[in-house]
Structure formats: C-alpha cells, structure tokens
Amino acid sequence: MTSRSPFNISLNDSTLSFDVDNGDTILSAALRNGIGLAYECNSGGCGNCSFELKDGVVEELWAEAPGLSDEARKKGRYLACQCAPASDLKISARVNNRFLAQFPPIRFKAPLIAKRMLTSDMAEFTFRVKEGSDFLPGQFAIFRLPGTDGCRAYSMANLTEDGQFWSFVIKRLPAGRTTNFLFERLEVGAEIEFDGPYGLSYLQPAIDRDIICIGGGSGLAPLLSITRAAIRAPELKHRKIFFFYGARRSADHCLKHFLDQDPLIAERVKIIEVVSDEDPEWRGEKGLVHEVLKRQMAGDLDRYEYYVCGPKGMTDALQVFLSVENKVPTKQIHFDRFY
C-alpha cells in the first residue's frame, strides 16, 4: 500500500467523510470510524461493498476478486474491502447503520497458545488476545500471516466471556497457502496479526423464536459460538435450539470434542449430524443438510430463527429451500457464506 497516511474519503457528495490510515482498506477504515459502509464477507467474494469512484486514485489489493463483474469494473466500480486509497477520494457507496456491529474492528497481534487436531484436516487454534478484544457470537476476524499473500477470514468459535482468547476451527485446504501455514509452520508462541471483529450474522438474543443452526465443514466455528451464547442467554432459556451439522464422512465429524468441553450444549441442544458420502460405519442421518432439515422439521419453518454457515453450495440450497420453497422471511435467516 502507499506510504502516505492518512487519506480522506468523501462519501456520496455529502459532508460524511473519514480518514484511512496506512495499511487499512476503505471498508475497514469506514467501520472503524463508525460509518456503516455496506458489506458481508470482507474478503472480495460477495460484492456487497462495491462503490463507484468519483474522483481520486485507488490501489487494488486483489484486482481479480470475484465479487465484482467485468461489467461493473468497466463502470468504474471497486470493492471497498480490496482497495486502499492512493490519494484523497470521492466515492459513492451504500451506507446504513445496520452494517455497524456493537464492537468496532481493531488491529492487534496475538500469540498462538494452543493447537488441537480435531480430524485429519480440521484443527482448533487458540490465541491469547488483549483485554477489550470483544466480539459478538458468530463474528469473524481477518488473519494477516507473514509470508503469505493477502488475508483470510475465520470465525471465532468461543465466547468473549470465556476470557482473553479467541478460538478458531479451521479446515486445511490442500492448495491453501494460509491453512498450510497455520497447520505446518505456525508454532505455539508465534504471533500473527488480527483485524476484527467483522460480520453481521451474529446471535440476536432479543428475537423470541426457536433457533436452528445449520453448518458444514469449518462452518462449525461461528455456530458453536452462537450456540454457546444462546444456551446461556436469559432471554432464550425457554427456547428450543437445533443444530444440524453436515460432513462428507463420519471421520469428518468433530462435534464430540466440544460436547465434552461444554456439557450444557448436549443438555440444551438437539444435535443432528449428517453424512453426505457413502459411509458403511455411519448410523446417523444421510444426505444433504437441507434434505435432512426437511425430513426432521415438519411444519411451519417460518417459526424459527436460522443461523447458517458453510460452503456456497450448501448455503445456496438452503436459501432456495427456506426463502423460496417455504417462504421464510429473509430477516429470519442469517447467512455466513464461504466465498
């Protein structure tokens, strides 16, 4: 990024403006300054943070980010999560306070204090964070790792109330530079840089409805945080909580590790584990998660509040099943999509 700091961003031909410090993106700087610039993934995939450049020069951190079409690029649009200013800017973008969460994102370094293998390709990473590093259940953080290109977003699996640490459940990707670094090179005691919290798919304890959590793969992490918070929320003490978790094989399931740590989950939550591939050792539910949801939850599906996290294929299928086929209002479905 350019070395001059800060640059000023003027929004929507109004008096609304903010400064961007060196090393920050336009999106992160806006949120740090209490300006609700629209976003969802903060990783270049969703396109919700796109803006029109009216005046000035930007530096694109990931020019090929899939969240923006070629047509949009030709019209002078950019992604706020993948751009830093190279001069003062005038931009046009969606702004709404609903994109502001309770805790503004901060940047800090934290040491790894524990690494625990859960399956052959999933592990729990726990970092000691500084006091005041609060987040809402279901939010995520941006990892900035030495020697790797770009940044990656991972969701916290624990609760702020647990103490001064953030815990993540991360799945190793064969060709993933970031996950290979985490699994192979990151040693206990080593520090990495975090930026967070981010994310809008967090628990809404004031909403008086039964809860259904649906996840797949490393989508387990934010749903664990949401579930742990929900079973402890006084407002939800009379509410039922269901947890659907899908994996390809029985060996990919790792919920048991967390049930042993937190027996209250097993007491309060009905857990439905699902396997999609042929597995002769599996005696539980088989198929895709949304198919199992359909079999298990007969009746009016609009009676529930949904928290969903997982691969795009899974979340897309659930969106069609819930919103289109069963007319569940979109405000009752909180998606944390993988991009």
Residue pairs with C-beta under 8 A, 6 or more apart in sequence:
1 22
1 23
1 59
1 61
1 84
2 22
2 59
2 84
2 85
2 86
3 22
4 22
5 20
5 21
5 22
6 19
6 20
6 21
6 22
7 19
7 20
7 85
7 86
7 87
7 88
7 89
8 17
8 18
8 19
8 20
8 88
8 89
9 17
9 18
9 19
9 20
9 26
9 29
9 30
9 85
9 88
9 89
9 90
9 91
10 16
10 17
10 88
10 89
10 90
10 91
11 17
11 18
11 35
11 91
11 92
11 93
11 95
12 91
12 92
12 93
12 95
13 54
13 90
13 92
16 35
16 95
18 29
18 30
18 33
18 35
19 29
19 33
20 26
20 29
20 84
20 85
21 29
23 84
23 107
24 32
24 84
25 61
25 80
25 81
25 82
25 83
25 84
26 37
26 51
26 58
26 80
26 81
26 83
26 84
26 85
26 89
26 91
27 37
27 39
27 42
27 49
27 80
27 81
28 42
28 81
28 105
28 195
30 36
30 37
30 80
31 37
31 39
31 99
31 100
31 104
31 105
31 198
32 104
32 105
32 106
34 100
34 104
35 95
35 100
36 95
36 96
36 97
36 98
36 99
36 100
37 49
37 51
37 80
37 93
37 94
37 95
37 99
38 48
38 49
38 93
38 94
38 95
38 96
38 99
39 46
39 48
39 49
39 80
39 81
39 99
39 198
40 46
40 48
40 49
40 200
40 337
41 48
41 67
41 81
41 153
41 337
41 339
42 49
42 81
42 140
42 142
42 153
42 198
42 199
43 81
43 142
43 151
43 152
43 153
43 339
44 62
44 65
44 66
44 67
44 79
44 81
44 82
44 339
45 65
45 66
45 67
45 337
45 339
46 67
46 337
46 339
47 67
47 68
47 69
47 72
47 79
48 67
48 94
49 67
49 79
49 80
49 81
49 93
50 67
50 68
50 72
50 77
50 78
50 79
50 80
50 93
51 77
51 78
51 79
51 80
51 91
51 92
51 93
52 75
52 76
52 77
52 91
52 92
52 93
53 76
53 77
53 78
53 89
53 90
53 91
54 89
54 90
54 91
54 92
55 89
55 90
56 85
56 86
56 87
56 88
56 89
56 90
56 91
57 85
57 86
57 87
57 89
58 78
58 83
58 84
58 85
58 86
58 89
59 83
59 84
59 85
59 86
60 78
60 82
60 83
61 82
61 83
61 84
61 150
62 79
62 82
62 150
63 82
65 79
65 82
66 339
67 79
67 82
67 339
68 77
68 78
68 79
80 93
98 200
99 200
101 136
101 139
101 197
101 198
101 199
101 200
101 202
102 134
102 136
103 134
103 135
103 136
103 197
105 195
105 196
105 197
105 198
106 133
106 195
106 196
107 193
107 194
107 195
108 129
108 130
108 133
108 193
108 194
109 191
109 192
109 193
109 194
110 127
110 128
110 129
110 130
110 133
110 166
110 191
110 192
110 194
111 127
111 128
111 188
111 189
111 190
111 191
112 125
112 126
112 127
112 186
112 187
112 188
112 189
112 190
112 191
112 192
113 126
113 127
113 128
113 165
113 188
113 189
114 124
114 125
114 126
114 188
115 123
115 124
115 125
115 126
115 186
115 188
116 123
116 124
116 126
116 257
117 123
118 124
118 169
118 254
118 257
119 251
119 252
119 253
119 254
120 251
121 171
121 172
121 252
122 169
122 170
122 171
122 172
122 217
122 218
122 252
122 254
123 169
123 170
123 172
123 182
123 183
124 157
124 167
124 168
124 169
124 170
124 257
125 167
125 168
125 170
125 182
125 186
126 158
126 165
126 166
126 167
126 168
127 165
127 166
127 167
127 168
127 192
127 194
128 164
128 165
129 164
129 165
129 166
129 194
130 164
131 164
133 160
133 164
133 166
134 160
134 197
135 141
135 156
135 160
135 166
135 196
135 197
136 197
136 199
136 202
136 203
137 159
137 202
137 203
137 222
137 225
137 226
137 228
137 229
137 230
138 155
138 199
138 201
138 202
138 203
138 222
138 223
138 225
138 226
138 307
138 334
138 336
139 155
139 156
139 196
139 197
139 198
139 199
139 202
139 222
139 225
140 153
140 154
140 155
140 156
140 196
140 197
140 198
140 199
140 222
140 336
141 153
141 154
141 155
141 156
141 166
141 168
141 194
141 195
141 196
141 197
141 198
142 151
142 152
142 153
142 194
142 195
142 196
142 198
143 151
143 152
143 153
143 154
143 178
143 192
143 193
143 194
144 151
144 192
144 193
144 194
144 195
145 152
145 178
145 181
145 182
145 186
145 192
145 193
146 192
147 181
148 177
148 178
148 181
149 177
151 195
152 178
153 198
154 168
154 170
154 218
154 221
155 168
155 199
155 221
155 222
155 225
155 309
155 336
156 166
156 167
156 168
156 197
156 221
156 222
156 225
157 167
157 168
157 169
157 220
157 221
157 222
157 224
157 225
157 258
158 165
158 166
158 167
158 224
158 225
158 228
159 225
159 228
159 229
159 232
166 194
168 221
169 218
169 220
169 221
169 224
169 254
170 179
170 182
170 218
170 221
171 179
171 217
171 218
172 179
172 180
172 182
172 183
173 179
173 180
186 192
199 222
199 336
200 334
201 222
201 307
201 308
201 309
201 334
201 335
201 336
202 226
202 334
203 225
203 226
203 229
203 230
203 233
203 307
204 305
204 334
205 229
205 230
205 233
205 235
205 236
206 235
207 305
208 235
208 236
208 239
209 239
209 303
209 304
209 305
209 332
210 239
210 240
210 241
210 242
210 303
210 304
210 305
211 226
211 230
211 236
211 239
211 240
211 241
211 242
211 304
211 305
211 306
211 307
212 241
212 242
212 243
212 244
212 293
212 297
212 304
212 305
212 306
212 307
213 223
213 226
213 227
213 241
213 242
213 243
213 244
213 306
213 307
213 308
214 223
214 244
214 245
214 289
214 290
214 293
214 306
214 307
214 308
214 309
214 310
214 314
214 318
215 222
215 223
215 243
215 244
215 245
215 246
215 289
215 308
215 309
215 310
216 245
216 246
216 247
216 289
216 309
216 310
216 311
216 314
217 246
217 247
217 252
217 310
217 311
217 338
219 308
219 309
219 310
219 311
219 314
219 336
219 338
220 245
220 254
220 255
220 309
221 309
222 307
222 309
222 336
223 243
223 245
223 307
223 309
224 258
226 307
227 241
227 243
227 265
227 269
228 262
228 265
230 236
230 239
230 241
231 241
231 264
231 265
231 267
231 268
231 269
232 264
240 270
241 268
241 269
241 270
242 269
242 270
242 272
242 296
242 297
242 304
243 255
243 269
243 270
243 271
243 272
244 272
244 274
244 289
244 292
244 293
244 296
245 253
245 255
245 271
245 272
245 273
245 274
245 289
246 273
246 274
246 275
246 276
246 288
246 289
246 292
246 310
246 314
247 253
247 273
247 274
247 275
247 276
248 275
248 276
248 277
249 275
249 277
249 279
249 282
250 275
250 279
250 281
250 282
250 284
252 275
253 273
253 275
255 271
255 273
258 265
259 265
259 266
259 271
265 271
272 284
272 285
272 292
272 296
273 284
273 285
274 284
274 285
274 286
274 287
274 288
274 289
274 292
275 282
275 284
275 285
275 286
276 286
276 287
276 288
279 286
285 292
285 295
285 296
288 314
288 317
289 310
289 314
289 318
290 314
290 317
290 318
290 321
293 318
293 321
294 321
297 304
301 322
301 326
301 328
302 326
302 327
302 328
302 329
302 332
304 328
304 332
305 332
305 334
306 318
306 322
306 328
306 332
306 333
306 334
307 334
307 336
308 314
308 315
308 318
308 333
308 334
308 335
308 336
309 315
309 335
309 336
309 337
309 338
310 337
310 338
311 338
312 337
312 338
312 339
315 335
315 337
315 338
318 333
319 333
319 335
322 328
322 333
323 330
323 333
